[in-house]
Amino acid sequence: MTTSPRVDVVVIGAGISGLFAARSLARSGVTVRCFEARERVGGRLHSVEIGRNGIDLGATWFWPDEVLVESVARDLGLAVFPQYLEGDALFEAGAPGPQRIQGNPIDVPSSRFTWGAQSMAGRLADELPLGSLSLGDPVNALRVDDAGVEVETASGTTSASQVIVAIPPALAAESISFSPVLPDALAETCRRTQVWMANTVKVVAIYAEPFWRRAGLAGAAVSYRGPFREIHDHSGPEGSPAALFGFAGAAYFDGQEPGLIGEAFLDQLVRLFGRDAANPETLHVADWSRERQTTPKTPSPMASTETYGHPLFQLPFLERLHWASTETAPAFAGHIEGALEAGMRAARNAGRAAKGVLPPAPH
Ligand SMILES: Cc1cc2nc3c(=O)[nH]c(=O)nc-3n(C[C@H](O)[C@H](O)[C@H](O)COP(=O)(O)OP(=O)(O)OC[C@H]3O[C@@H](n4cnc5c(N)ncnc54)[C@H](O)[C@@H]3O)c2cc1C
């Protein structure tokens, strides 16, 4: 166990919200230390490299009104490309089989990251001062008093003037011991704030070519038969790598092995798109309900999206603890855009309180 030098601001979590906050503060001359539980950055931005491109097991898209994502991507020099929309969609309600719908009412115009959404987190992390990011070092406890904040992680203790909690509030309430304890109303609001997409399984199948496009299909499907309720084309720019992805509710699989989940996905793809779908080159399964650094072990049965952007998350607790994470954003909560907005707000409040510095808004 070590005691690290005091910094102005500690950031808990190197998801996109925490990294954006940390980078904004560091750029303004505020000293930061960011602790991340996983051995990688990005949190719910999680991409797998396929050749020179990336496919996404977490977030994929951003939409035309999400100006902060666009400006940060541009600032970081990230290549983006449009979601493939052309061709007909499929709809499946039950026997005798899928219906072909003329055109594609399922996908809307959106953009994707050529190297995968996680590349945004990777670039932000690369811009942090050397030694300011600790991976595989979960925060277990936070003590706030008149002198400042003491942050206890797996490897040691760090003190700071301010702290930004950039993890989903429900996870913070479950996994971090707060001293003093959070007031009842705040603790209950945290527990009731559902972690966005935590109940989701996402599977990506990579193929040698986008065979569905040859048949005039968009690769988009909605299914009431399931288990995957939505399917989308997930190919890279110009169709390479060729890929389809699906979303299913995690409760359906109830913790089944990834291999079995992958098989269920392929069975459904064959039903929808024919035999060509049977033999992907690779299959990637993410069950976000099983990711303990995203989803609480015992989520509240009352958890919902109603508390997203709650006023209590906009106020610093004891004038030292600032909430970030997408769930705390008053606008675009759940999305990357909301995570960036929340990180920006927390960085401005923490920077001002620690050093009288206001990190500039990027747009
Ligand atoms: C399957 C899926 C699909 C999605 N699709 C889209 C999409 O297409 N478009 C879109 O805009 N959004 C999408 N989202 C949502 C998007 O991914 C999130 O809004 C965004 O990534 C949240 O970022 P965040 O920094 O707020 O939280 P997170 O990404 O959850 O980051 C929190 C970080 O804190 C770390 N952590 C947790 N506990 C601790 C601890 N005790 N100590 C230290 N570190 C800790 C975690 O490991 C993680 O890295 C999707 C999400 C999923 C899961």
The ligand as an SDF file (V2000), in Angstrom:
LIG
                    3D

 53 58  0  0  0  0  0  0  0  0999 V2000
  -24.0090   -2.4800  -25.5410 C   0  0  0  0  0  0  0  0  0  0  0  0
  -24.0110   -0.9730  -25.4670 C   0  0  0  0  0  0  0  0  0  0  0  0
  -24.3590   -0.2160  -26.5640 C   0  0  0  0  0  0  0  0  0  0  0  0
  -24.3540    1.1760  -26.5060 C   0  0  0  0  0  0  0  0  0  0  0  0
  -24.6220    1.8990  -27.6430 N   0  0  0  0  0  0  0  0  0  0  0  0
  -24.4610    3.2360  -27.6210 C   0  0  0  0  0  0  0  0  0  0  0  0
  -24.4820    3.9770  -28.8280 C   0  0  0  0  0  0  0  0  0  0  0  0
  -24.6050    3.4190  -29.9310 O   0  0  0  0  0  0  0  0  0  0  0  0
  -24.3450    5.3390  -28.7530 N   0  0  0  0  0  0  0  0  0  0  0  0
  -24.1750    5.9820  -27.5550 C   0  0  0  0  0  0  0  0  0  0  0  0
  -24.0550    7.2270  -27.5590 O   0  0  0  0  0  0  0  0  0  0  0  0
  -24.1020    5.2810  -26.3930 N   0  0  0  0  0  0  0  0  0  0  0  0
  -24.2240    3.9370  -26.4070 C   0  0  0  0  0  0  0  0  0  0  0  0
  -24.0590    3.2190  -25.2500 N   0  0  0  0  0  0  0  0  0  0  0  0
  -23.8480    3.9600  -24.0000 C   0  0  0  0  0  0  0  0  0  0  0  0
  -22.3960    4.4830  -23.8510 C   0  0  0  0  0  0  0  0  0  0  0  0
  -21.5070    3.4100  -23.9710 O   0  0  0  0  0  0  0  0  0  0  0  0
  -22.2710    5.1770  -22.5090 C   0  0  0  0  0  0  0  0  0  0  0  0
  -23.1430    6.2780  -22.4520 O   0  0  0  0  0  0  0  0  0  0  0  0
  -20.8740    5.7090  -22.1780 C   0  0  0  0  0  0  0  0  0  0  0  0
  -19.8400    4.8830  -22.6300 O   0  0  0  0  0  0  0  0  0  0  0  0
  -20.8100    5.9110  -20.6630 C   0  0  0  0  0  0  0  0  0  0  0  0
  -19.5570    6.4400  -20.2930 O   0  0  0  0  0  0  0  0  0  0  0  0
  -19.2860    6.7670  -18.7710 P   0  0  0  0  0  0  0  0  0  0  0  0
  -17.8780    7.2640  -18.6980 O   0  0  0  0  0  0  0  0  0  0  0  0
  -20.3770    7.5960  -18.2380 O   0  0  0  0  0  0  0  0  0  0  0  0
  -19.4030    5.3650  -17.9850 O   0  0  0  0  0  0  0  0  0  0  0  0
  -18.5620    3.9940  -18.1780 P   0  0  0  0  0  0  0  0  0  0  0  0
  -18.2190    3.7770  -19.6040 O   0  0  0  0  0  0  0  0  0  0  0  0
  -19.3660    2.9370  -17.4900 O   0  0  0  0  0  0  0  0  0  0  0  0
  -17.2330    4.2760  -17.3720 O   0  0  0  0  0  0  0  0  0  0  0  0
  -17.0700    4.0550  -15.9930 C   0  0  0  0  0  0  0  0  0  0  0  0
  -15.6470    3.5520  -15.7530 C   0  0  0  0  0  0  0  0  0  0  0  0
  -15.4350    3.4200  -14.3470 O   0  0  0  0  0  0  0  0  0  0  0  0
  -14.7520    2.2000  -14.0830 C   0  0  0  0  0  0  0  0  0  0  0  0
  -15.0650    1.8160  -12.7030 N   0  0  0  0  0  0  0  0  0  0  0  0
  -16.1690    1.2070  -12.2170 C   0  0  0  0  0  0  0  0  0  0  0  0
  -16.0820    1.0730  -10.8800 N   0  0  0  0  0  0  0  0  0  0  0  0
  -14.8940    1.6370  -10.5050 C   0  0  0  0  0  0  0  0  0  0  0  0
  -14.2150    1.8280   -9.2530 C   0  0  0  0  0  0  0  0  0  0  0  0
  -14.7680    1.4270   -8.0970 N   0  0  0  0  0  0  0  0  0  0  0  0
  -12.9960    2.4100   -9.2590 N   0  0  0  0  0  0  0  0  0  0  0  0
  -12.4320    2.8330  -10.4240 C   0  0  0  0  0  0  0  0  0  0  0  0
  -13.0170    2.6760  -11.6300 N   0  0  0  0  0  0  0  0  0  0  0  0
  -14.2380    2.1010  -11.6650 C   0  0  0  0  0  0  0  0  0  0  0  0
  -15.3020    1.2560  -15.1460 C   0  0  0  0  0  0  0  0  0  0  0  0
  -14.4440    0.1530  -15.3500 O   0  0  0  0  0  0  0  0  0  0  0  0
  -15.3970    2.1730  -16.3620 C   0  0  0  0  0  0  0  0  0  0  0  0
  -14.2020    2.1980  -17.1020 O   0  0  0  0  0  0  0  0  0  0  0  0
  -24.0200    1.8290  -25.2810 C   0  0  0  0  0  0  0  0  0  0  0  0
  -23.6670    1.0650  -24.1770 C   0  0  0  0  0  0  0  0  0  0  0  0
  -23.6390   -0.3170  -24.2570 C   0  0  0  0  0  0  0  0  0  0  0  0
  -23.2110   -1.1250  -23.0440 C   0  0  0  0  0  0  0  0  0  0  0  0
  1  2  1  0
  2  3  1  0
  2 52  2  0
  3  4  2  0
  4  5  1  0
  4 50  1  0
  5  6  2  0
  6  7  1  0
  6 13  1  0
  7  8  2  0
  7  9  1  0
  9 10  1  0
 10 11  2  0
 10 12  1  0
 12 13  2  0
 13 14  1  0
 14 15  1  0
 14 50  1  0
 15 16  1  0
 16 17  1  0
 16 18  1  0
 18 19  1  0
 18 20  1  0
 20 21  1  0
 20 22  1  0
 22 23  1  0
 23 24  1  0
 24 25  2  0
 24 26  1  0
 24 27  1  0
 27 28  1  0
 28 29  2  0
 28 30  1  0
 28 31  1  0
 31 32  1  0
 32 33  1  0
 33 34  1  0
 33 48  1  0
 34 35  1  0
 35 36  1  0
 35 46  1  0
 36 37  1  0
 36 45  1  0
 37 38  2  0
 38 39  1  0
 39 40  1  0
 39 45  2  0
 40 41  1  0
 40 42  2  0
 42 43  1  0
 43 44  2  0
 44 45  1  0
 46 47  1  0
 46 48  1  0
 48 49  1  0
 50 51  2  0
 51 52  1  0
 52 53  1  0
M  END
$$$$
